[in-house]
């Protein structure tokens, strides 16, 4: 399958509109051989954009993605990873690692060098400052934000200017902090998880138009809202990795009914909906096994009628993207 590519901001980077989210592959109970086969299958399916981070599996995702990419034509691929968390030996020893937040200037290069070692590669294309949002830090977020805007974000800008990386931005779970950063830095892209989906469209009001105006691209993570839009069994469904409340579950069932009326799998609608906006360059669902990857590829390629979107909008369930 040939997958369309879209440009990242004002760079010459082009990513496939369907990418590979590397979080599940870091946590899944896979052998190194199995994860390499999944990454090869992603490439064979047309995916050319792969995302990972030190946080995912405490380095395991980077190791697995790096090993898988090593078997592929590197110049055909776009790879992103993240900075803001350093991995260090835990106090308990036994080879266990712990996460240390560090958003200072020097931490950017130290984190990137550690990622290079885990990846077994000498370059990444996109480097994202990870999780400087309220979603992650709560009441401590304002202090974290100031450290980042005076430390790690200027470092990413400098790494781009030096040619070490090709693009930088944020990887977060909130649109508001992205908008704040756009007012202070000429970033290339944001990886926004779970906030512009078939279930949630608040970014349509201000954030996404602002991205179009400033030519900043958005990569959508968590298109299934951590599982809610992908599960038909409530006991298996989560929203933001927590049990689903009655209101959200009921709303998703309404969305599902409209999709069913059009003979559409709700998961296909969830994958394809964000890409209807001009600011969105790629959607990157995670794949913890071969079955999930094959499912994502098929759902992404499924034809969807225009009437589906108008019916969802008329029902007040998913807003029309203009």
Phi and psi restraints in degrees (value plus and minus 20) as a CYANA .aco file:
   2 UNK   PHI    -112.8   -72.8
   2 UNK   PSI     104.0   144.0
   3 UNK   PHI    -126.4   -86.4
   3 UNK   PSI     112.1   152.1
   4 UNK   PHI     -75.6   -35.6
   4 UNK   PSI     129.0   169.0
   5 UNK   PHI    -135.5   -95.5
   5 UNK   PSI     127.6   167.6
   6 UNK   PHI    -150.6  -110.6
   6 UNK   PSI     129.1   169.1
   7 UNK   PHI     -99.6   -59.6
   7 UNK   PSI     125.0   165.0
   8 UNK   PHI    -109.8   -69.8
   8 UNK   PSI      90.6   130.6
   9 UNK   PHI      31.5    71.5
   9 UNK   PSI    -151.4  -111.4
  10 UNK   PHI    -119.7   -79.7
  10 UNK   PSI      -6.9    33.1
  11 UNK   PHI    -103.9   -63.9
  11 UNK   PSI     159.9   199.9
  12 UNK   PHI    -120.5   -80.5
  12 UNK   PSI      -5.4    34.6
  13 UNK   PHI    -100.8   -60.8
  13 UNK   PSI     112.0   152.0
  14 UNK   PHI    -142.6  -102.6
  14 UNK   PSI     107.7   147.7
  15 UNK   PHI    -132.1   -92.1
  15 UNK   PSI     129.3   169.3
  16 UNK   PHI     -89.2   -49.2
  16 UNK   PSI     124.3   164.3
  17 UNK   PHI     -85.8   -45.8
  17 UNK   PSI     -41.0    -1.0
  18 UNK   PHI    -129.3   -89.3
  18 UNK   PSI     100.4   140.4
  19 UNK   PHI    -133.8   -93.8
  19 UNK   PSI    -197.4  -157.4
  20 UNK   PHI    -133.8   -93.8
  20 UNK   PSI      90.8   130.8
  21 UNK   PHI    -101.8   -61.8
  21 UNK   PSI     101.2   141.2
  22 UNK   PHI    -109.7   -69.7
  22 UNK   PSI     -16.0    24.0
  23 UNK   PHI     -84.4   -44.4
  23 UNK   PSI     -71.4   -31.4
  24 UNK   PHI     -82.3   -42.3
  24 UNK   PSI     -54.7   -14.7
  25 UNK   PHI     -87.3   -47.3
  25 UNK   PSI     -39.3     0.7
  26 UNK   PHI    -100.5   -60.5
  26 UNK   PSI     -46.3    -6.3
  27 UNK   PHI    -121.1   -81.1
  27 UNK   PSI     -39.3     0.7
  28 UNK   PHI     -90.5   -50.5
  28 UNK   PSI     132.9   172.9
  29 UNK   PHI    -103.9   -63.9
  29 UNK   PSI      59.7    99.7
  30 UNK   PHI    -142.1  -102.1
  30 UNK   PSI     132.1   172.1
  31 UNK   PHI    -103.4   -63.4
  31 UNK   PSI     143.8   183.8
  32 UNK   PHI     -80.1   -40.1
  32 UNK   PSI     -57.3   -17.3
  33 UNK   PHI     -86.1   -46.1
  33 UNK   PSI     -62.0   -22.0
  34 UNK   PHI     -84.1   -44.1
  34 UNK   PSI     -62.8   -22.8
  35 UNK   PHI     -86.0   -46.0
  35 UNK   PSI     -56.7   -16.7
  36 UNK   PHI     -83.9   -43.9
  36 UNK   PSI     -58.8   -18.8
  37 UNK   PHI     -85.6   -45.6
  37 UNK   PSI     -57.3   -17.3
  38 UNK   PHI     -84.6   -44.6
  38 UNK   PSI     -63.9   -23.9
  39 UNK   PHI     -86.1   -46.1
  39 UNK   PSI     -58.1   -18.1
  40 UNK   PHI     -83.8   -43.8
  40 UNK   PSI     -60.8   -20.8
  41 UNK   PHI     -86.9   -46.9
  41 UNK   PSI     -54.7   -14.7
  42 UNK   PHI     -82.4   -42.4
  42 UNK   PSI     -64.7   -24.7
  43 UNK   PHI     -82.9   -42.9
  43 UNK   PSI     -65.4   -25.4
  44 UNK   PHI     -82.0   -42.0
  44 UNK   PSI     -48.6    -8.6
  45 UNK   PHI    -101.7   -61.7
  45 UNK   PSI     -22.6    17.4
  46 UNK   PHI      87.1   127.1
  46 UNK   PSI     -24.6    15.4
  47 UNK   PHI     -93.5   -53.5
  47 UNK   PSI     112.2   152.2
  48 UNK   PHI    -147.0  -107.0
  48 UNK   PSI     -14.0    26.0
  49 UNK   PHI    -143.3  -103.3
  49 UNK   PSI     106.9   146.9
  50 UNK   PHI    -148.1  -108.1
  50 UNK   PSI     112.0   152.0
  51 UNK   PHI    -139.8   -99.8
  51 UNK   PSI     122.7   162.7
  52 UNK   PHI    -169.6  -129.6
  52 UNK   PSI    -194.2  -154.2
  53 UNK   PHI    -189.9  -149.9
  53 UNK   PSI     132.3   172.3
  54 UNK   PHI     -77.2   -37.2
  54 UNK   PSI     -53.8   -13.8
  55 UNK   PHI     -83.3   -43.3
  55 UNK   PSI     -54.5   -14.5
  56 UNK   PHI     -90.0   -50.0
  56 UNK   PSI      85.1   125.1
  57 UNK   PHI      50.5    90.5
  57 UNK   PSI      -0.8    39.2
  58 UNK   PHI      29.9    69.9
  58 UNK   PSI      36.6    76.6
  59 UNK   PHI      77.1   117.1
  59 UNK   PSI     -37.4     2.6
  60 UNK   PHI     -85.2   -45.2
  60 UNK   PSI     -61.3   -21.3
  61 UNK   PHI     -80.4   -40.4
  61 UNK   PSI     -66.4   -26.4
  62 UNK   PHI     -79.5   -39.5
  62 UNK   PSI     -62.4   -22.4
  63 UNK   PHI     -82.4   -42.4
  63 UNK   PSI     -63.8   -23.8
  64 UNK   PHI     -91.4   -51.4
  64 UNK   PSI     -62.2   -22.2
  65 UNK   PHI     -84.0   -44.0
  65 UNK   PSI     -63.4   -23.4
  66 UNK   PHI     -80.4   -40.4
  66 UNK   PSI     -63.8   -23.8
  67 UNK   PHI     -85.9   -45.9
  67 UNK   PSI     -59.7   -19.7
  68 UNK   PHI     -87.8   -47.8
  68 UNK   PSI     -62.0   -22.0
  69 UNK   PHI     -87.3   -47.3
  69 UNK   PSI     -49.9    -9.9
  70 UNK   PHI     -79.7   -39.7
  70 UNK   PSI     -42.5    -2.5
  71 UNK   PHI    -109.3   -69.3
  71 UNK   PSI     -22.0    18.0
  72 UNK   PHI    -135.0   -95.0
  72 UNK   PSI     144.3   184.3
  73 UNK   PHI     -89.7   -49.7
  73 UNK   PSI      82.5   122.5
  74 UNK   PHI     -78.0   -38.0
  74 UNK   PSI     -56.5   -16.5
  75 UNK   PHI     -89.5   -49.5
  75 UNK   PSI     -35.0     5.0
  76 UNK   PHI    -105.5   -65.5
  76 UNK   PSI     -30.3     9.7
  77 UNK   PHI    -129.4   -89.4
  77 UNK   PSI     133.4   173.4
  78 UNK   PHI    -135.9   -95.9
  78 UNK   PSI     110.5   150.5
  79 UNK   PHI    -145.0  -105.0
  79 UNK   PSI     112.6   152.6
  80 UNK   PHI    -143.4  -103.4
  80 UNK   PSI     125.4   165.4
  81 UNK   PHI    -161.3  -121.3
  81 UNK   PSI    -191.5  -151.5
  82 UNK   PHI    -157.0  -117.0
  82 UNK   PSI     139.6   179.6
  83 UNK   PHI    -150.1  -110.1
  83 UNK   PSI     141.8   181.8
  84 UNK   PHI     106.5   146.5
  84 UNK   PSI     -40.3    -0.3
  85 UNK   PHI    -146.2  -106.2
  85 UNK   PSI     105.1   145.1
  86 UNK   PHI    -121.1   -81.1
  86 UNK   PSI     123.3   163.3
  87 UNK   PHI    -117.9   -77.9
  87 UNK   PSI     110.0   150.0
  88 UNK   PHI    -156.9  -116.9
  88 UNK   PSI     135.1   175.1
  89 UNK   PHI     -79.3   -39.3
  89 UNK   PSI     116.2   156.2
  90 UNK   PHI     -96.5   -56.5
  90 UNK   PSI     142.1   182.1
  91 UNK   PHI     -84.0   -44.0
  91 UNK   PSI     -45.1    -5.1
  92 UNK   PHI     -95.4   -55.4
  92 UNK   PSI     -33.4     6.6
  93 UNK   PHI      52.1    92.1
  93 UNK   PSI    -166.2  -126.2
  94 UNK   PHI      38.3    78.3
  94 UNK   PSI       6.7    46.7
  95 UNK   PHI      56.1    96.1
  95 UNK   PSI     -15.6    24.4
  96 UNK   PHI     -96.3   -56.3
  96 UNK   PSI     129.6   169.6
  97 UNK   PHI    -132.3   -92.3
  97 UNK   PSI     135.6   175.6
  98 UNK   PHI    -152.3  -112.3
  98 UNK   PSI     139.7   179.7
  99 UNK   PHI    -115.8   -75.8
  99 UNK   PSI     113.7   153.7
 100 UNK   PHI    -142.4  -102.4
 100 UNK   PSI      97.7   137.7
 101 UNK   PHI     -88.3   -48.3
 101 UNK   PSI     113.7   153.7
 102 UNK   PHI    -173.6  -133.6
 102 UNK   PSI      86.7   126.7
 103 UNK   PHI    -129.2   -89.2
 103 UNK   PSI       5.3    45.3
 104 UNK   PHI    -102.3   -62.3
 104 UNK   PSI     149.4   189.4
 105 UNK   PHI     -79.7   -39.7
 105 UNK   PSI     -70.4   -30.4
 106 UNK   PHI     -86.3   -46.3
 106 UNK   PSI     -45.2    -5.2
 107 UNK   PHI     -85.8   -45.8
 107 UNK   PSI     -47.7    -7.7
 108 UNK   PHI     -79.6   -39.6
 108 UNK   PSI     -70.4   -30.4
 109 UNK   PHI     -90.6   -50.6
 109 UNK   PSI     -58.0   -18.0
 110 UNK   PHI     -83.7   -43.7
 110 UNK   PSI     -61.4   -21.4
 111 UNK   PHI     -86.9   -46.9
 111 UNK   PSI     -62.6   -22.6
 112 UNK   PHI     -83.2   -43.2
 112 UNK   PSI     -63.2   -23.2
 113 UNK   PHI     -82.5   -42.5
 113 UNK   PSI     -58.8   -18.8
 114 UNK   PHI     -86.7   -46.7
 114 UNK   PSI     -56.8   -16.8
 115 UNK   PHI     -85.6   -45.6
 115 UNK   PSI     -62.1   -22.1
 116 UNK   PHI     -75.0   -35.0
 116 UNK   PSI     -62.5   -22.5
 117 UNK   PHI     -85.6   -45.6
 117 UNK   PSI     -64.3   -24.3
 118 UNK   PHI     -88.0   -48.0
 118 UNK   PSI     -60.2   -20.2
 119 UNK   PHI     -90.4   -50.4
 119 UNK   PSI     -47.4    -7.4
 120 UNK   PHI      51.6    91.6
 120 UNK   PSI       4.3    44.3
 121 UNK   PHI    -144.5  -104.5
 121 UNK   PSI     144.9   184.9
 122 UNK   PHI    -131.8   -91.8
 122 UNK   PSI     -12.2    27.8
 123 UNK   PHI    -180.1  -140.1
 123 UNK   PSI     128.3   168.3
 124 UNK   PHI    -145.7  -105.7
 124 UNK   PSI     138.6   178.6
 125 UNK   PHI    -112.8   -72.8
 125 UNK   PSI     -63.3   -23.3
 126 UNK   PHI    -143.0  -103.0
 126 UNK   PSI     110.3   150.3
 127 UNK   PHI    -141.6  -101.6
 127 UNK   PSI     105.0   145.0
 128 UNK   PHI    -136.8   -96.8
 128 UNK   PSI     114.4   154.4
 129 UNK   PHI     -94.2   -54.2
 129 UNK   PSI     103.4   143.4
 130 UNK   PHI    -117.0   -77.0
 130 UNK   PSI     102.9   142.9
 131 UNK   PHI      39.5    79.5
 131 UNK   PSI      44.2    84.2
 132 UNK   PHI    -125.9   -85.9
 132 UNK   PSI      13.1    53.1
 133 UNK   PHI    -122.9   -82.9
 133 UNK   PSI     147.5   187.5
 134 UNK   PHI     -84.5   -44.5
 134 UNK   PSI     -54.9   -14.9
 135 UNK   PHI     -71.1   -31.1
 135 UNK   PSI     -57.4   -17.4
 136 UNK   PHI    -111.6   -71.6
 136 UNK   PSI     -63.4   -23.4
 137 UNK   PHI    -127.4   -87.4
 137 UNK   PSI     -28.1    11.9
 138 UNK   PHI      38.7    78.7
 138 UNK   PSI    -152.7  -112.7
 139 UNK   PHI     -84.7   -44.7
 139 UNK   PSI     -39.9     0.1
 140 UNK   PHI    -102.2   -62.2
 140 UNK   PSI     -24.9    15.1
 141 UNK   PHI     -79.7   -39.7
 141 UNK   PSI     -61.5   -21.5
 142 UNK   PHI     -77.9   -37.9
 142 UNK   PSI     -59.6   -19.6
 143 UNK   PHI     -88.6   -48.6
 143 UNK   PSI     -61.8   -21.8
 144 UNK   PHI     -80.6   -40.6
 144 UNK   PSI     -62.2   -22.2
 145 UNK   PHI     -79.9   -39.9
 145 UNK   PSI     -66.4   -26.4
 146 UNK   PHI     -85.1   -45.1
 146 UNK   PSI     -59.8   -19.8
 147 UNK   PHI     -81.2   -41.2
 147 UNK   PSI     -63.9   -23.9
 148 UNK   PHI     -86.0   -46.0
 148 UNK   PSI     -63.3   -23.3
 149 UNK   PHI     -93.0   -53.0
 149 UNK   PSI     -38.1     1.9
 150 UNK   PHI    -123.4   -83.4
 150 UNK   PSI     -23.1    16.9
 151 UNK   PHI    -148.9  -108.9
 151 UNK   PSI    -104.0   -64.0
 152 UNK   PHI     -90.9   -50.9
 152 UNK   PSI     -52.1   -12.1
 153 UNK   PHI     -90.9   -50.9
 153 UNK   PSI     -63.0   -23.0
 154 UNK   PHI     -79.4   -39.4
 154 UNK   PSI     -53.4   -13.4
 155 UNK   PHI     -85.3   -45.3
 155 UNK   PSI     -61.9   -21.9
 156 UNK   PHI     -84.0   -44.0
 156 UNK   PSI     -60.1   -20.1
 157 UNK   PHI     -80.1   -40.1
 157 UNK   PSI     -63.0   -23.0
 158 UNK   PHI     -87.2   -47.2
 158 UNK   PSI     -59.1   -19.1
 159 UNK   PHI     -82.8   -42.8
 159 UNK   PSI     -55.5   -15.5
 160 UNK   PHI     -87.4   -47.4
 160 UNK   PSI     -64.3   -24.3
 161 UNK   PHI     -83.7   -43.7
 161 UNK   PSI     -52.5   -12.5
 162 UNK   PHI    -100.2   -60.2
 162 UNK   PSI     -27.6    12.4
 163 UNK   PHI      62.3   102.3
 163 UNK   PSI     -11.3    28.7
 164 UNK   PHI     -90.4   -50.4
 164 UNK   PSI     -58.5   -18.5
 165 UNK   PHI    -145.4  -105.4
 165 UNK   PSI     146.7   186.7
 166 UNK   PHI    -124.7   -84.7
 166 UNK   PSI     -39.3     0.7
 167 UNK   PHI    -179.2  -139.2
 167 UNK   PSI     134.9   174.9
 168 UNK   PHI    -166.8  -126.8
 168 UNK   PSI     144.3   184.3
 169 UNK   PHI     158.9   198.9
 169 UNK   PSI    -167.5  -127.5
 170 UNK   PHI    -139.0   -99.0
 170 UNK   PSI     133.5   173.5
 171 UNK   PHI    -142.6  -102.6
 171 UNK   PSI      86.6   126.6
 172 UNK   PHI    -164.2  -124.2
 172 UNK   PSI     156.9   196.9
 173 UNK   PHI    -132.4   -92.4
 173 UNK   PSI      -8.4    31.6
 174 UNK   PHI    -160.1  -120.1
 174 UNK   PSI     120.5   160.5
 175 UNK   PHI     -98.7   -58.7
 175 UNK   PSI     -50.0   -10.0
 176 UNK   PHI     -79.6   -39.6
 176 UNK   PSI     -62.6   -22.6
 177 UNK   PHI     -89.2   -49.2
 177 UNK   PSI     -50.3   -10.3
 178 UNK   PHI     -83.8   -43.8
 178 UNK   PSI     -64.2   -24.2
 179 UNK   PHI     -81.3   -41.3
 179 UNK   PSI     -60.1   -20.1
 180 UNK   PHI     -82.1   -42.1
 180 UNK   PSI     -61.9   -21.9
 181 UNK   PHI     -87.9   -47.9
 181 UNK   PSI     -55.5   -15.5
 182 UNK   PHI     -80.8   -40.8
 182 UNK   PSI     -46.8    -6.8
 183 UNK   PHI     -96.5   -56.5
 183 UNK   PSI     -31.5     8.5
 184 UNK   PHI    -143.5  -103.5
 184 UNK   PSI     -37.3     2.7
 185 UNK   PHI    -160.1  -120.1
 185 UNK   PSI     129.1   169.1
 186 UNK   PHI    -109.4   -69.4
 186 UNK   PSI      57.3    97.3
 187 UNK   PHI    -101.3   -61.3
 187 UNK   PSI     145.5   185.5
 188 UNK   PHI    -119.2   -79.2
 188 UNK   PSI     -52.9   -12.9
 189 UNK   PHI    -183.7  -143.7
 189 UNK   PSI     143.7   183.7
 190 UNK   PHI    -149.6  -109.6
 190 UNK   PSI     120.3   160.3
 191 UNK   PHI    -121.4   -81.4
 191 UNK   PSI      87.3   127.3
 192 UNK   PHI    -127.9   -87.9
 192 UNK   PSI      99.0   139.0
 193 UNK   PHI    -121.4   -81.4
 193 UNK   PSI     103.5   143.5
 194 UNK   PHI      57.9    97.9
 194 UNK   PSI     -17.9    22.1
 195 UNK   PHI    -128.3   -88.3
 195 UNK   PSI     -33.4     6.6
 196 UNK   PHI    -147.0  -107.0
 196 UNK   PSI      73.5   113.5
 197 UNK   PHI    -159.5  -119.5
 197 UNK   PSI    -199.6  -159.6
 198 UNK   PHI     -82.3   -42.3
 198 UNK   PSI     -39.8     0.2
 199 UNK   PHI    -116.4   -76.4
 199 UNK   PSI     -50.1   -10.1
 200 UNK   PHI    -149.4  -109.4
 200 UNK   PSI     108.5   148.5
 201 UNK   PHI    -151.3  -111.3
 201 UNK   PSI      -2.5    37.5
 202 UNK   PHI     -74.4   -34.4
 202 UNK   PSI     -57.2   -17.2
 203 UNK   PHI     -78.6   -38.6
 203 UNK   PSI     -35.8     4.2
 204 UNK   PHI     -84.9   -44.9
 204 UNK   PSI     -43.6    -3.6
 205 UNK   PHI     -91.0   -51.0
 205 UNK   PSI     -71.8   -31.8
 206 UNK   PHI    -150.7  -110.7
 206 UNK   PSI     -64.2   -24.2
 207 UNK   PHI     -84.5   -44.5
 207 UNK   PSI     -72.7   -32.7
 208 UNK   PHI     -86.0   -46.0
 208 UNK   PSI     -61.3   -21.3
 209 UNK   PHI     -79.6   -39.6
 209 UNK   PSI     -56.0   -16.0
 210 UNK   PHI     -85.4   -45.4
 210 UNK   PSI     -58.2   -18.2
 211 UNK   PHI     -83.8   -43.8
 211 UNK   PSI     -62.3   -22.3
 212 UNK   PHI     -82.5   -42.5
 212 UNK   PSI     -64.3   -24.3
 213 UNK   PHI     -80.5   -40.5
 213 UNK   PSI     -58.8   -18.8
 214 UNK   PHI    -118.4   -78.4
 214 UNK   PSI     -15.2    24.8
 215 UNK   PHI      36.9    76.9
 215 UNK   PSI      29.6    69.6
 216 UNK   PHI    -131.5   -91.5
 216 UNK   PSI     110.3   150.3
 217 UNK   PHI    -109.0   -69.0
 217 UNK   PSI     134.2   174.2
 218 UNK   PHI    -142.2  -102.2
 218 UNK   PSI     111.2   151.2
 219 UNK   PHI    -126.7   -86.7
 219 UNK   PSI     108.9   148.9
 220 UNK   PHI    -119.3   -79.3
 220 UNK   PSI      93.9   133.9
 221 UNK   PHI    -117.1   -77.1
 221 UNK   PSI     143.3   183.3
 222 UNK   PHI      36.4    76.4
 222 UNK   PSI      27.0    67.0
 223 UNK   PHI     -85.8   -45.8
 223 UNK   PSI     -38.0     2.0
 224 UNK   PHI    -114.7   -74.7
 224 UNK   PSI      -8.7    31.3
 225 UNK   PHI      33.5    73.5
 225 UNK   PSI      28.3    68.3
 226 UNK   PHI      42.2    82.2
 226 UNK   PSI       0.2    40.2
 227 UNK   PHI     106.8   146.8
 227 UNK   PSI     -41.0    -1.0
 228 UNK   PHI     -78.2   -38.2
 228 UNK   PSI     -60.2   -20.2
 229 UNK   PHI    -104.2   -64.2
 229 UNK   PSI     -19.4    20.6
 230 UNK   PHI    -135.8   -95.8
 230 UNK   PSI     -28.8    11.2
 231 UNK   PHI    -131.0   -91.0
 231 UNK   PSI     113.2   153.2
 232 UNK   PHI    -112.0   -72.0
 232 UNK   PSI     -36.0     4.0
 233 UNK   PHI    -120.3   -80.3
 233 UNK   PSI      97.7   137.7
 234 UNK   PHI     -78.8   -38.8
 234 UNK   PSI     -56.0   -16.0
 235 UNK   PHI     -81.9   -41.9
 235 UNK   PSI     -44.5    -4.5
 236 UNK   PHI    -115.3   -75.3
 236 UNK   PSI     -28.4    11.6
 237 UNK   PHI    -108.8   -68.8
 237 UNK   PSI     122.6   162.6
 238 UNK   PHI    -153.8  -113.8
 238 UNK   PSI     135.5   175.5
 239 UNK   PHI    -147.0  -107.0
 239 UNK   PSI     103.8   143.8
 240 UNK   PHI      30.4    70.4
 240 UNK   PSI      19.0    59.0
 241 UNK   PHI      47.0    87.0
 241 UNK   PSI       0.3    40.3
 242 UNK   PHI    -149.5  -109.5
 242 UNK   PSI     143.0   183.0
 243 UNK   PHI     -76.0   -36.0
 243 UNK   PSI     127.0   167.0
 244 UNK   PHI    -104.9   -64.9
 244 UNK   PSI     115.7   155.7
 245 UNK   PHI    -100.8   -60.8
 245 UNK   PSI     148.8   188.8
 246 UNK   PHI     -82.2   -42.2
 246 UNK   PSI     -59.7   -19.7
 247 UNK   PHI     -84.2   -44.2
 247 UNK   PSI     -67.3   -27.3
 248 UNK   PHI     -88.3   -48.3
 248 UNK   PSI     -59.3   -19.3
 249 UNK   PHI     -82.1   -42.1
 249 UNK   PSI     -62.8   -22.8
 250 UNK   PHI     -83.9   -43.9
 250 UNK   PSI     -60.0   -20.0
 251 UNK   PHI     -84.5   -44.5
 251 UNK   PSI     -61.9   -21.9
 252 UNK   PHI     -84.9   -44.9
 252 UNK   PSI     -54.4   -14.4
 253 UNK   PHI     -87.2   -47.2
 253 UNK   PSI     -52.5   -12.5
 254 UNK   PHI     -86.4   -46.4
 254 UNK   PSI     -62.8   -22.8
 255 UNK   PHI     -82.2   -42.2
 255 UNK   PSI     -62.5   -22.5
 256 UNK   PHI     -81.4   -41.4
 256 UNK   PSI     -59.5   -19.5
 257 UNK   PHI     -83.5   -43.5
 257 UNK   PSI     -62.2   -22.2
 258 UNK   PHI     -83.5   -43.5
 258 UNK   PSI     -62.2   -22.2
 259 UNK   PHI     -82.0   -42.0
 259 UNK   PSI     -64.7   -24.7
 260 UNK   PHI     -80.0   -40.0
 260 UNK   PSI     -57.4   -17.4
 261 UNK   PHI     -82.1   -42.1
 261 UNK   PSI     -44.5    -4.5
 262 UNK   PHI    -121.7   -81.7
 262 UNK   PSI     -13.2    26.8
 263 UNK   PHI      47.7    87.7
 263 UNK   PSI      10.1    50.1
 264 UNK   PHI    -131.3   -91.3
 264 UNK   PSI     114.9   154.9
 265 UNK   PHI     -90.9   -50.9
 265 UNK   PSI     106.1   146.1
 266 UNK   PHI     -76.4   -36.4
 266 UNK   PSI     -49.9    -9.9
 267 UNK   PHI     -87.3   -47.3
 267 UNK   PSI     -55.5   -15.5
 268 UNK   PHI     -85.4   -45.4
 268 UNK   PSI     -62.2   -22.2
 269 UNK   PHI     -83.7   -43.7
 269 UNK   PSI     -59.5   -19.5
 270 UNK   PHI     -84.5   -44.5
 270 UNK   PSI     -59.8   -19.8
 271 UNK   PHI     -89.5   -49.5
 271 UNK   PSI     -58.6   -18.6
 272 UNK   PHI    -110.7   -70.7
 272 UNK   PSI     -43.1    -3.1
 273 UNK   PHI     -77.5   -37.5
 273 UNK   PSI     -69.6   -29.6
 274 UNK   PHI     -79.4   -39.4
 274 UNK   PSI     -50.9   -10.9
 275 UNK   PHI     -92.2   -52.2
 275 UNK   PSI     -25.5    14.5
 276 UNK   PHI     -91.7   -51.7
 276 UNK   PSI     -35.7     4.3
 277 UNK   PHI    -111.5   -71.5
 277 UNK   PSI     119.8   159.8
 278 UNK   PHI     -83.9   -43.9
 278 UNK   PSI     -45.3    -5.3
 279 UNK   PHI     -96.9   -56.9
 279 UNK   PSI     -40.7    -0.7
 280 UNK   PHI    -105.9   -65.9
 280 UNK   PSI     104.8   144.8
 281 UNK   PHI    -117.9   -77.9
 281 UNK   PSI     -51.5   -11.5
 282 UNK   PHI    -178.0  -138.0
 282 UNK   PSI     131.4   171.4
 283 UNK   PHI    -137.5   -97.5
 283 UNK   PSI     111.2   151.2
 284 UNK   PHI    -146.9  -106.9
 284 UNK   PSI      55.7    95.7
 285 UNK   PHI     -85.8   -45.8
 285 UNK   PSI     132.2   172.2
 286 UNK   PHI    -105.7   -65.7
 286 UNK   PSI     137.0   177.0
 287 UNK   PHI    -155.8  -115.8
 287 UNK   PSI      92.2   132.2
 288 UNK   PHI    -107.7   -67.7
 288 UNK   PSI     -31.5     8.5
 289 UNK   PHI    -177.6  -137.6
 289 UNK   PSI     155.1   195.1
 290 UNK   PHI     -84.7   -44.7
 290 UNK   PSI     -57.6   -17.6
 291 UNK   PHI     -81.3   -41.3
 291 UNK   PSI     -62.9   -22.9
 292 UNK   PHI     -85.6   -45.6
 292 UNK   PSI     -59.9   -19.9
 293 UNK   PHI     -82.8   -42.8
 293 UNK   PSI     -68.5   -28.5
 294 UNK   PHI     -81.8   -41.8
 294 UNK   PSI     -57.0   -17.0
 295 UNK   PHI     -84.3   -44.3
 295 UNK   PSI     -65.7   -25.7
 296 UNK   PHI     -81.2   -41.2
 296 UNK   PSI     -61.6   -21.6
 297 UNK   PHI     -83.0   -43.0
 297 UNK   PSI     -63.5   -23.5
 298 UNK   PHI     -88.7   -48.7
 298 UNK   PSI     -62.2   -22.2
 299 UNK   PHI     -85.3   -45.3
 299 UNK   PSI     -56.8   -16.8
 300 UNK   PHI     -87.0   -47.0
 300 UNK   PSI     -48.9    -8.9
 301 UNK   PHI    -112.7   -72.7
 301 UNK   PSI     -22.0    18.0
 302 UNK   PHI     -91.7   -51.7
 302 UNK   PSI     114.3   154.3
 303 UNK   PHI     -91.6   -51.6
 303 UNK   PSI     115.8   155.8
 304 UNK   PHI    -143.7  -103.7
 304 UNK   PSI     113.4   153.4
 305 UNK   PHI     -95.0   -55.0
 305 UNK   PSI     124.8   164.8
 306 UNK   PHI     -79.6   -39.6
 306 UNK   PSI     -50.4   -10.4
 307 UNK   PHI     -83.0   -43.0
 307 UNK   PSI     -45.6    -5.6
 308 UNK   PHI     -78.7   -38.7
 308 UNK   PSI     -66.5   -26.5
 309 UNK   PHI     -88.9   -48.9
 309 UNK   PSI     -59.0   -19.0
 310 UNK   PHI     -88.6   -48.6
 310 UNK   PSI     -56.1   -16.1
 311 UNK   PHI     -89.0   -49.0
 311 UNK   PSI     -59.1   -19.1
 312 UNK   PHI     -84.0   -44.0
 312 UNK   PSI     -59.1   -19.1
 313 UNK   PHI     -87.8   -47.8
 313 UNK   PSI     -65.8   -25.8
 314 UNK   PHI     -82.0   -42.0
 314 UNK   PSI     -49.9    -9.9
 315 UNK   PHI    -103.3   -63.3
 315 UNK   PSI     -22.2    17.8
 316 UNK   PHI      52.0    92.0
 316 UNK   PSI       7.6    47.6
 317 UNK   PHI    -125.8   -85.8
 317 UNK   PSI     -57.2   -17.2
 318 UNK   PHI    -167.6  -127.6
 318 UNK   PSI      99.1   139.1
 319 UNK   PHI     -89.6   -49.6
 319 UNK   PSI     126.0   166.0
 320 UNK   PHI     -85.4   -45.4
 320 UNK   PSI     114.8   154.8
 321 UNK   PHI    -112.1   -72.1
 321 UNK   PSI     103.4   143.4
